[in-house]
Amino acid sequence: MLLRVALLVAGTALSYPVGWLIGVPAAVPALNALPAFPSLYVSLSQGKTNRAIVEMLVWAAALAVCSTVASYLDPLTAGRLFINAASYRREMFFWVLTGSGAESDPARFVPMQAVHAAVFCGLSLVSASVVSMAMGAVLMNYMGAYVGSLAAVSRHPVLTAFAAWVPWALIRIASFVTLGVLLAGPLASRLLGFRYRLRDHFPLLMLALIGLLADVLLKAALAPPWHLLLRRLVGW
């Protein structure tokens, strides 16, 4: 498993310079997702669903680190190559500076996150998570672009980067990863010829849904004061 995880991290890291060289925004999330498929489907086919979730969490962590570092080193290119990065960065910088925006407004962020979750789950079911993993890479990359760019203008870049990956977002990411793995199984099992029953993983499915609820509650409670912490760290 350690070798497979090492290859997964290395492949994910390599997908970024390759995406930089190609220079096509749509190619970046596709390249990001490619290294994850072998680990996902091999683990599911062997009945190792928990292992698949752990490996995909490692993949998501690699996306977070790579997108953040790439955006810290070259914010302009990240804003151009990461889909939705430039607009999300503007929105989040304004929130850090003023506390105003969707991040602190449940009436705005709850519907948006509900749509993201519904689309992600639907894509996971109908594509064995092939398309939803690319969607996840898009979301991770534009969040990483904001975090890396904020760190680049901060007086305390490392602390800012850690603080900007807010706890409720980490819970959301873990929930999406779990849902992506679990919902990949029904179609993947038919296509690849292995046994898989989604109902056998009901506790994990419920845990992921509880995580999405916890994300909303924590964000509603903590986002308004959190921007003050980030603003102090950045020095604005």
Secondary structure, 3 states (H helix, E strand, C coil): CHHHHHHHHHHHHHHHHHHHHHCCCCHHHHHHHCCHHHHHHHHHHCCCHHHHHHHHHHHHHHHHHHHHHHHHHCHHHHHHHCCCHHHHHHHHHHHHHHCCCHHHCHHHHHHHHHHHHHHHHHHHHHHCCHHHHHHHHHHHHHHHHHHHHHHHCCCCHHHHHHHHCCHHHHHHHHHHHHHHHHHHHHHHHHHHCCCCCHHHHHHHHHHHHHHHHHHHHHHHHHHHHHHHHHHHHHCC
